[in-house]
Amino acid sequence: MKNTLKIILASALITAGAIKAGPALAETPSANFETRVSYVSTADLDLSSQAGQRTLDLRIAKAAREVCGKASDADLVGQNKARQCRHDVIARASGERDALLAAA
């Protein structure tokens, strides 16, 4: 999978606040975690060009939206958590992105 960037999100980022807020929960925290993965294909991109790099960034942002989900318009706390999740996912993916661009 040389031409693919793998975006992984353990839902710990999303559910950590809920777990901390509910210490009386009898379940272990690991029972509430799930892992979401999104693959970003780069095989068709010329990463040495600005257009290719822009397209990669758009694909990474889309993958972050997919793995982080979207909160209801009425749920401001959920919207903030989803926004923070997207920010964290993109930040984690930036190292792999930079390595791809350096190799291009």
Rosetta blueprint (number, residue, H / E / L):
1 M L
2 K L
3 N L
4 T E
5 L E
6 K E
7 I E
8 I E
9 L E
10 A E
11 S L
12 A H
13 L H
14 I H
15 T H
16 A H
17 G H
18 A H
19 I H
20 K H
21 A H
22 G L
23 P L
24 A L
25 L L
26 A L
27 E L
28 T L
29 P H
30 S H
31 A H
32 N H
33 F L
34 E L
35 T E
36 R E
37 V E
38 S E
39 Y E
40 V E
41 S E
42 T L
43 A L
44 D L
45 L L
46 D L
47 L L
48 S L
49 S L
50 Q H
51 A H
52 G H
53 Q H
54 R H
55 T H
56 L H
57 D H
58 L H
59 R H
60 I H
61 A H
62 K H
63 A H
64 A H
65 R H
66 E H
67 V H
68 C H
69 G L
70 K L
71 A L
72 S L
73 D L
74 A L
75 D L
76 L H
77 V H
78 G H
79 Q H
80 N H
81 K H
82 A H
83 R H
84 Q H
85 C H
86 R H
87 H H
88 D H
89 V H
90 I H
91 A H
92 R H
93 A H
94 S H
95 G H
96 E H
97 R H
98 D H
99 A H
100 L H
101 L H
102 A H
103 A H
104 A L
